[in-house]
Amino acid sequence: MAQAGVEDNSKPKANPSSINWSEIDTILLDMDGTLLDLNFDLHFWMEYLPLVLANKHNLTHQESKDKFYPVMRAEEGKLHWYCLDYWQKIFELDIAKLKEDVAHLIQVHPFVLEFLEQARQHKKRIYLVTNAHRKTIQLKMRVTNLEQYFDTIISSHDYDAAKEDQDFWQKLDESIHLDKAKSVFFDDSKTVLKSAKKFGIGTVVAISKPSSKIETKLVEGFINIETFEHTLPVKPHA
């Protein structure tokens, strides 16, 4: 399930991060809204799925939104919010198959490939850490071909805890043995960013433009970048 993750209506100027790459050995990356355009997820959950449900239940598109939005929002921030199997059971629809219908909207954000190429070149450990369900990850890796850049892909479903929860970070640490001070984490959800910061991740960076279809919005309390251009070059400071 998508989360826009940004809260402030002000439009900041580009705020390049002050990451000292010589002090970073591990890069933790969210997927939706961070590496990939959140427009796909927002369109699927907010527009396309309600349309399918409207046709299924003989409702107008708006009636469907009014009926089913509250059902979805009740699970926001919980593991169910991100679980395709859960929503398949609730709505009696093949959610993974429906996502294929709008897969043409899956897009990699600008400068992501350049960032990942440089991170690999400089021997950083790179982990995809996402709340997305494994079925969604499989679809998006197939479309984008990003899987090759990651040491490992970790879904919160693997740990039975969403990234909003400290349990996720404890289990992640046990799994990949983080040096927190030498780790950087990128995400677009303020709640998740707060969770990472609380756990002690040394550098936490917010994506202020998760979707190409919404305005840049400041995520207060964190380094903000609009695109990964503002993290380049990934090399030790002179």
Secondary structure, DSSP 8 states (H G I E B T S, - for coil): --------------------GGG--EEEE--BTTTB-THHHHHIIIIIHHHHHHHHHT--HHHHHHHHHHHHHTTTTSGGGG-HHHHHHHHTS-HHHHHHHTGGG--B-TTHHHHHHHHHHTT-EEEEEE-S-HHHHHHHHHHH--GGG-SEEEEHHHHTS-TTSHHHHHHHHHHH---GGGEEEEES-HHHHHHHHHHT-SEEEEES---TTS-----TTSEEESSGGGG---S---
